[in-house]
Amino acid sequence: MRYYIIAGEASGDLHGSNLIKELKKSDPAATIRCWGGDRMQQAGGELVKHYRSLAFMGFWEVAKNLGTILRNLQFCKDDITKYKPDALILIDYPGFNLRIAEWAKQQGYKIIYYISPQVWAWKENRVHKMKQCIDKMLVILPFEKDYYKNKWNWDVEYVGHPLIEVVEEAQLTPGSLPLSDKPIIALLPGSRKQEILKKLPIMLEVSRMFPAYQFIVAKAPGQEDNFYESVLATYPNVSSVRDATYNLLLQSRAALVTSGTATLETALFGVPEVVCYKGSNISYQIAKRLIKVKYISLVNLIMDKLVVKELIQNDLTPGNLRKELDALLTNEATQQQLRVDYAALQHLLGQGGHASARAAALIVDYLQKK
């Protein structure tokens, strides 16, 4: 069968790549055309557009780039029409993917959504349209199945979280990190330029307060080395790595992590973390009025309690970061509670089995019956 997969950011590229591998196992004759990144291309997808040209963060940033977004939407529709896939598989990235889903449904394509938009957090009214244009929804957070069933009378499939299998398979690669005798603090400032420029300078200031530790920045796959050089220039004791984030987490004592999928990855590796968020003031003020959830970290949302500390907007300062990081490194009670909570989180997310294989099997079975 012919599949057309759309992912719009680094995490979607990761999960899309594992889905492609499993689709090829379940359907050896599969041909796959995709929007995503290097991982999806390496897994065997024919890459149409890289997520580097798609990732715009925040309300103001989206508004400024509206022309580019509209051109990408039209290009995508034209490309799907030419390719004529048996199924369109959409991975998160709702601002773009739901528009494509609505159009594609009108054209008669089968539409499968893998990794639900976080409508339980905001823009809940999207669900009305989603029910109309999505043929099969596969969710990865345990509370989402009940949310859709109880509130919207919509049966969706919970497949488990794909990060569980990714973390399980991660292995330390010798020599992947800069050599030092000091214990490591990981800095994960995000994947988009806007968010990196907002958060990384604050994280870097904290490195001056912990001279006994080595701070290492995980570079985003979509950003060039020279982008980081100017930011790191005045911090000679801070190093960086590319394509080695998991190696970094496997060896880190603690981490400062931007909000998003990386907060969950860090927790599944068992690394104590402080979650960081800072956006443009306009985008933050809008989001604060619209978003309905208690937490911004996936770890806290899934556990429905404050497991990891969140420093948001004006609270994200070098002084506050220093205080929270010091507690993670020196407070034994904090460390013990975190171990208990991380173990419970892993158990909760692993109940669905290996998500990529299960998702692929459900997709192929669904299409073969149609």
ZAMARGU-4260 file (C-alpha; in steps of 0.2 Angstrom, whole numbers, plus 5000, padded with zeros to 4 digits):
<rodrens>
0) 5000/5000/5000 | 5005/5018/4998 | 5006/5029/5013 | 5008/5048/5015 | 5014/5053/5032
5) 5016/5071/5039 | 5026/5076/5054 | 5031/5094/5058 | 5044/5093/5071 | 5058/5084/5079
10) 5048/5072/5090 | 5036/5068/5076 | 5051/5064/5065 | 5057/5052/5079 | 5040/5043/5081
15) 5037/5044/5062 | 5053/5035/5059 | 5049/5020/5070 | 5032/5019/5063 | 5039/5018/5045
20) 5050/5004/5051 | 5035/4994/5058 | 5024/4998/5043 | 5037/4990/5032 | 5037/4975/5043
25) 5018/4973/5043 | 5017/4978/5025 | 5033/4973/5015 | 5026/4981/4999 | 5023/4998/5007
30) 5029/5014/4999 | 5030/5029/5009 | 5031/5047/5005 | 5033/5059/5020 | 5035/5076/5028
35) 5047/5075/5042 | 5066/5074/5045 | 5082/5064/5043 | 5076/5050/5054 | 5060/5047/5043
40) 5071/5048/5027 | 5083/5035/5035 | 5069/5024/5039 | 5064/5022/5021 | 5052/5037/5018
45) 5054/5048/5003 | 5056/5065/5011 | 5046/5079/5003 | 5049/5093/5015 | 5060/5094/5031
50) 5052/5100/5047 | 5065/5114/5048 | 5054/5124/5035 | 5038/5120/5045 | 5042/5124/5063
55) 5035/5140/5069 | 5032/5143/5088 | 5019/5153/5096 | 5004/5164/5091 | 5014/5179/5085
60) 5027/5169/5076 | 5013/5159/5066 | 5005/5175/5062 | 5021/5183/5055 | 5024/5167/5044
65) 5006/5164/5038 | 5011/5166/5020 | 5024/5152/5021 | 5011/5141/5030 | 4998/5144/5017
70) 5010/5140/5003 | 5015/5124/5012 | 4997/5119/5014 | 4994/5121/4995 | 5010/5112/4990
75) 5005/5097/5002 | 4988/5096/4994 | 4995/5096/4977 | 5008/5083/4981 | 4995/5071/4990
80) 4984/5073/4974 | 4998/5067/4963 | 5004/5053/4974 | 4987/5046/4977 | 4990/5037/4994
85) 4979/5023/5001 | 4980/5032/5018 | 4986/5048/5025 | 4994/5046/5042 | 4996/5062/5052
90) 5007/5064/5067 | 5002/5077/5080 | 5006/5095/5072 | 4988/5100/5073 | 4988/5117/5066
95) 4994/5110/5049 | 4988/5092/5050 | 4970/5096/5054 | 4968/5107/5039 | 4975/5094/5028
100) 4964/5081/5036 | 4948/5091/5033 | 4953/5094/5014 | 4959/5076/5012 | 4942/5069/5019
105) 4933/5079/5006 | 4944/5071/4992 | 4940/5053/4999 | 4956/5048/5007 | 4957/5037/5022
110) 4964/5047/5037 | 4973/5040/5052 | 4979/5051/5066 | 4994/5045/5076 | 4998/5055/5092
115) 4983/5065/5096 | 4983/5084/5096 | 4982/5090/5114 | 4964/5096/5113 | 4962/5092/5131
120) 4973/5106/5135 | 4966/5119/5123 | 4956/5121/5107 | 4944/5108/5113 | 4931/5113/5100
125) 4943/5105/5087 | 4936/5088/5092 | 4920/5091/5082 | 4929/5093/5066 | 4942/5079/5071
130) 4927/5066/5073 | 4921/5071/5055 | 4937/5070/5046 | 4948/5057/5055 | 4944/5038/5051
135) 4955/5031/5065 | 4963/5039/5080 | 4978/5032/5089 | 4983/5040/5105 | 4998/5038/5116
140) 4993/5045/5133 | 4984/5034/5145 | 4970/5047/5150 | 4966/5051/5132 | 4956/5035/5128
145) 4944/5039/5142 | 4944/5058/5138 | 4938/5055/5120 | 4925/5041/5125 | 4918/5049/5141
150) 4917/5067/5134 | 4915/5065/5115 | 4908/5047/5113 | 4923/5043/5102 | 4931/5026/5102
155) 4950/5029/5100 | 4964/5016/5102 | 4977/5018/5115 | 4994/5010/5109 | 5006/5015/5123
160) 5019/5028/5122 | 5032/5027/5108 | 5046/5034/5119 | 5046/5018/5130 | 5053/5008/5116
165) 5065/5022/5111 | 5072/5023/5128 | 5073/5004/5131 | 5083/5003/5115 | 5095/5017/5119
170) 5113/5011/5122 | 5128/5021/5127 | 5140/5025/5113 | 5158/5026/5120 | 5167/5043/5116
175) 5151/5052/5111 | 5153/5065/5124 | 5167/5078/5128 | 5179/5070/5140 | 5179/5077/5158
180) 5180/5070/5176 | 5166/5082/5182 | 5148/5075/5183 | 5137/5081/5169 | 5122/5093/5169
185) 5112/5091/5152 | 5105/5107/5144 | 5090/5103/5132 | 5085/5120/5126 | 5073/5114/5112
190) 5073/5112/5093 | 5066/5129/5086 | 5077/5144/5085 | 5065/5155/5094 | 5064/5144/5109
195) 5083/5141/5110 | 5087/5159/5110 | 5074/5163/5124 | 5079/5149/5136 | 5097/5144/5132
200) 5106/5160/5138 | 5097/5158/5155 | 5102/5140/5156 | 5120/5145/5152 | 5121/5158/5166
205) 5117/5144/5179 | 5133/5135/5173 | 5143/5148/5181 | 5135/5144/5198 | 5140/5126/5198
210) 5159/5125/5194 | 5160/5107/5200 | 5149/5101/5186 | 5151/5100/5167 | 5137/5107/5157
215) 5133/5100/5140 | 5121/5107/5127 | 5111/5095/5116 | 5110/5103/5099 | 5094/5101/5089
220) 5096/5091/5073 | 5087/5104/5063 | 5099/5118/5068 | 5117/5122/5061 | 5133/5122/5072
225) 5136/5140/5068 | 5119/5145/5076 | 5125/5138/5093 | 5143/5145/5092 | 5137/5163/5095
230) 5127/5159/5110 | 5140/5148/5118 | 5155/5160/5114 | 5156/5167/5131 | 5154/5151/5140
235) 5171/5142/5137 | 5167/5129/5150 | 5151/5123/5142 | 5152/5110/5128 | 5139/5103/5116
240) 5135/5087/5107 | 5125/5083/5091 | 5115/5068/5088 | 5120/5062/5105 | 5105/5067/5116
245) 5102/5050/5123 | 5120/5047/5126 | 5120/5063/5136 | 5105/5059/5146 | 5112/5041/5150
250) 5127/5050/5158 | 5119/5065/5166 | 5116/5069/5185 | 5102/5081/5181 | 5095/5091/5167
255) 5087/5108/5162 | 5074/5104/5149 | 5063/5115/5138 | 5044/5110/5139 | 5039/5097/5127
260) 5043/5079/5123 | 5060/5081/5130 | 5053/5082/5147 | 5046/5065/5146 | 5062/5058/5138
265) 5072/5064/5152 | 5061/5057/5165 | 5060/5040/5156 | 5079/5040/5157 | 5078/5043/5176
270) 5087/5060/5175 | 5081/5073/5188 | 5075/5088/5179 | 5069/5106/5179 | 5057/5110/5166
275) 5059/5127/5157 | 5047/5138/5147 | 5049/5156/5141 | 5041/5163/5125 | 5038/5180/5118
280) 5027/5190/5129 | 5013/5191/5117 | 5012/5173/5114 | 5013/5169/5132 | 4999/5181/5137
285) 4988/5173/5124 | 4992/5155/5129 | 4989/5159/5148 | 4972/5164/5144 | 4968/5149/5133
290) 4977/5134/5140 | 4966/5124/5153 | 4979/5112/5160 | 4987/5113/5177 | 5005/5109/5171
295) 5015/5112/5155 | 5026/5096/5157 | 5020/5080/5150 | 5027/5071/5166 | 5016/5081/5177
300) 5001/5080/5166 | 5002/5061/5164 | 5005/5059/5183 | 4992/5072/5187 | 5003/5080/5200
305) 5019/5090/5202 | 5033/5077/5199 | 5045/5089/5191 | 5047/5108/5195 | 5041/5120/5181
310) 5049/5137/5179 | 5038/5147/5167 | 5040/5164/5159 | 5046/5177/5172 | 5049/5163/5185
315) 5063/5156/5173 | 5078/5166/5180 | 5096/5160/5183 | 5092/5162/5202 | 5077/5151/5202
320) 5086/5138/5191 | 5101/5138/5203 | 5089/5134/5218 | 5079/5120/5209 | 5095/5112/5202
325) 5104/5112/5219 | 5089/5103/5227 | 5090/5090/5213 | 5108/5087/5216 | 5109/5088/5235
330) 5092/5084/5243 | 5090/5066/5246 | 5072/5066/5250 | 5069/5075/5233 | 5079/5062/5224
335) 5070/5047/5232 | 5053/5054/5228 | 5058/5057/5210 | 5064/5039/5209 | 5047/5033/5215
340) 5037/5044/5203 | 5048/5040/5188 | 5045/5021/5191 | 5026/5024/5192 | 5027/5035/5176
345) 5036/5021/5166 | 5023/5008/5172 | 5009/5019/5167 | 5015/5022/5149 | 5021/5004/5146
350) 5004/4997/5148 | 4999/4998/5129 | 5014/4988/5123 | 5027/4994/5110 | 5017/5008/5102
355) 5025/5009/5085 | 5022/4990/5081 | 5005/4991/5088 | 5001/5007/5078 | 5007/4999/5062
360) 4998/4983/5065 | 4982/4993/5068 | 4984/5004/5053 | 4987/4989/5041 | 4973/4979/5048
365) 4961/4994/5046 | 4966/4997/5028 | 4965/4979/5023 | 4947/4978/5029 | 4942/4993/5020
</rodrens>
